[in-house]
Each structure stands twice: as structure tokens, then as C-alpha cells.
């Protein structure tokens, strides 16, 4: 098996129209496809839904389901809100700063830019409460190669006692020194 790319990632939304309008207005995504059925094709369960597909660039698709007959949408109470998020890549730090201003002009609160050593990011929430990240790569090929080499070593160390592994602590030195 050889995966080509992620076709789409799907999330739940509270209101299909509000969600599409937000992603069109704030992130300039094209609305590609809407699918609505009375039952789920894979399971045949009766559960009316609206399934939306938005163009996230370069063949990446962000999808949402509005499922009005289910209990209200919630979030895992045992997972901090910063953990689960959708990250989109921009071309440069300048584009990131410009995007922050544009998003704030829509009345949204934006955190950042945050310096992650190899990327810089800003964070905000969509109308469904999903955390969104816009990021740009600032890392060098040497840094990325070093991190790839360290990844299995760090994972092995972490898996033994679930304690912080510091081999890549240089990533956030600038952010934590402010």
C-alpha cells in the first residue's frame, strides 16, 4: 500500500451554513461539495446529515458533518482544547502576520505568532469551537533532518516513563525566553 495524500479530514459542525460561510470569509476556502442523505451509506443507519467539503489548497479537503438528530456537539473533557486542532500552512512569516491582521479584522481573538523553532504559528477558533492554526515553515533542511533522526530516539525514551525528552528542546528556546 502506498498512500498518496489525505483526501479529507471530517469534523462535526453545529450549523452547516454558518460553517461554510466562516471558512469562505475568514480563510478564503472554496465550497466544493455538499452531500445530504437520510441514512449513513457505510452503516445504513438512519441519521439525516449534511456533509460539506471545502478546498484547503493543494488537493487537501476539509469536511464537516451537521447531524441535527444527535445530541449537541461536545469536546472530550479529558483532552485540553489546545491538543486537537486543524493546522494550515502559509508561505511565509509575512503572510502569517498579514493573516493574523485579517482574522482579527473579522473580530476573532488570535494567539501568536508562537515560535516553534521550525515553524511559527497563530491560533484561533472557528464557530464550532474547533481550534485552528495557521503556520509557516522557518526550519532549515538541516534542522528537519536532525528532528527526523531524533524522532525514534525520543519516542523510545518517552515510551519508557512518559517523562519529557529534551533532545529537541531547542525548538522552543526563543518562545520560552520571552
C-alpha positions, -999 to +999 in steps of 0.1 A: +000+000+000+013+035-008-008+064+004-009+094-019-023+121+005-051+127+029-082+131+008-102+148+036-105+152+073-140+154+087-153+172+118-187+178+132-202+213+129-232+230+147-246+247+116-236+238+080-243+272+065-225+292+092-195+269+089-192+272+052-196+310+054-169+312+081-143+292+061-152+311+029-150+345+046-121+341+070-099+315+053-110+321+016-117+284+011-139+274-019-170+254-011-167+222-032-194+197-025-225+192-003-239+157+003-271+150+023-288+117+030-314+102+053-291+073+062-253+067+065-240+049+034-214+029+052-235+017+081-270+021+067-281+037+100-309+062+098-293+095+106-300+125+084-269+147+078-254+174+057-218+167+047-197+196+034-163+197+016-141+228+015-109+233-005-079+237+018-054+241-010-031+217-029-057+189-031-064+190+006-101+189+017-116+199+050-150+183+056-178+188+081-210+170+091-240+186+105-261+159+123-291+176+138-307+144+153-277+137+176-271+153+210-253+186+209-217+186+198-192+184+227-155+181+232-135+154+251-135+168+287-102+150+294-083+165+264-071+201+267-086+223+239-051+231+225-044+195+216-070+188+189-066+213+161-065+218+123-033+234+110-030+251+076+003+261+061+011+296+047+040+306+026+060+329+049+062+348+081+049+379+063+018+360+051+013+348+087+014+383+101-010+395+074-033+366+080-034+375+117-045+410+110-071+398+085-085+373+111-085+399+139-104+423+115-132+397+115-135+402+153-117+369+162-092+366+190-058+353+177-030+339+198+006+343+185+027+343+165+042+315+185+078+305+177+081+267+175+117+268+162+110+252+128+076+269+123+057+300+135+020+298+142-011+317+151-042+301+167-079+309+168-113+291+169-140+285+143-177+290+152-179+253+162-151+256+188-125+238+166-090+253+172-074+264+140-037+270+134-020+289+106+016+282+103+047+288+082+079+268+080+110+286+091+132+255+097+162+246+076+167+213+058+194+205+084+171+211+113+144+190+098+168+161+091+181+163+127+145+162+140+137+132+118+168+114+131+159+122+167+122+112+164+126+074+170+151+080+198+127+105+216+097+082+211+116+053+227+127+073+257+092+088+261+076+053+260+096+041+289+085+065+316+063+092+299+087+120+310+098+150+289+125+141+264+148+171+259+167+163+227+148+189+207+142+214+235+160+240+213+127+243+193+110+265+219+141+282+234+131+316+218+094+313+228+101+304+264+128+331+268+104+359+261 
